[in-house]
Amino acid sequence: MIKNTSDYCGSSFSIFENEQTNELESKKNSFCDPMYIATLNNDLLDNALNRTLIENNLEDAKLLITGGACLQNVETKTFITIYKSNYQLYRWMINQLRTNLSQTPYSNKFNLLHELLTARDSFPPIKNHAQWLEDLEELVRLGFSPTQKREETSDTPLDIAFERKHKDACKLFVKLLGTDPKNSDLHNAILDEQIEKINEIIKSHPLKLYVKNYNRQTPFDFLIEQNKLNLLPIFAQYCHYSSPHFPDKKTHLPSKIIRKPILRALKNRHYEMAKFLWDMGLECVDLNEFNIKYNFNNKDKKTFKQLKSICETEPQINRIIAACESDDLQTFIKIFEIQPWLTHVVINERSCFGIAMSHSSDKIIDFLFKKGFSLAK
């Protein structure tokens, strides 16, 4: 419970009720005495500092810090509240942190970098975007790491930046973490299949998973294009962004890192890679989209037919459609059990349901439901 007291040295101050409350109330006129402040316990000092800062009471805050109160123990949300309402006071607080950095290291509970990223989307809005980026950089240089996990949720500032699509913050972290903007070291390690070096690079700079090379390829794009199938499991262990399209899949390769990975594998005629990606739970694509994106049917019919043949899709297309139209469950199951991933690639979930439902194919619809398909897709 919080009790408001009268002025101390001309400024208002709030204290938290505990065993020292009565003593403080009886000696309120002596609060400015540093020797008296030194008699207060640490919890009361830190709680008092938190309240004086919220009230923009700089004079009492200075006295409390001089008396032993620690800014690192102030609630993180207090920093953000002041950041939005009184930027000059925030600057003073940051300067105090810089001064005391060597004396009191930051704890995992002091998630100022996390909260400053989150505050970008809250109200009242942060108007000066450039200043916000400078403040993020300052925190990183003060020792707050973009890869530090929050104790209660295990997310990092990197997670927040990517999830909230703060592209400028992502670029800033890339620079501050010492990442080569062209990401040539990781791409070269993939090309040469240097597994130890790949592990070393990603552990040192997790953001490299997202940085494109000269050809605008992320490491995943490059890995698929080079058909480095043996390296996929290595990359998978570092990625924890689950695909929104397949939240129940057993792996968590991030579909947001690469667009249409199976499509990219098919385009490069890497059949085994495409199957492996599907088995790992990545996003699929049907041949109609494949044809539209690369216009093979009109631009290069021979190439398009070759690709369909390589992927063993051409003879299956009509069989799947015919099975859906005639409710031929036995034929449909044969195709599904032999190459379930190919069934998805040829006809995605919506198309499969659409064909089956338009022809009242109850058996196939029931089968698809049992396999976990959803009409909501």
Order of alpha helices (4+ residues) and beta strands (2+ residues): beta-beta-alpha-alpha-alpha-alpha-alpha-alpha-alpha-alpha-alpha-alpha-alpha-alpha-alpha-alpha-alpha-alpha-alpha-alpha-alpha-alpha-alpha-alpha-alpha-alpha
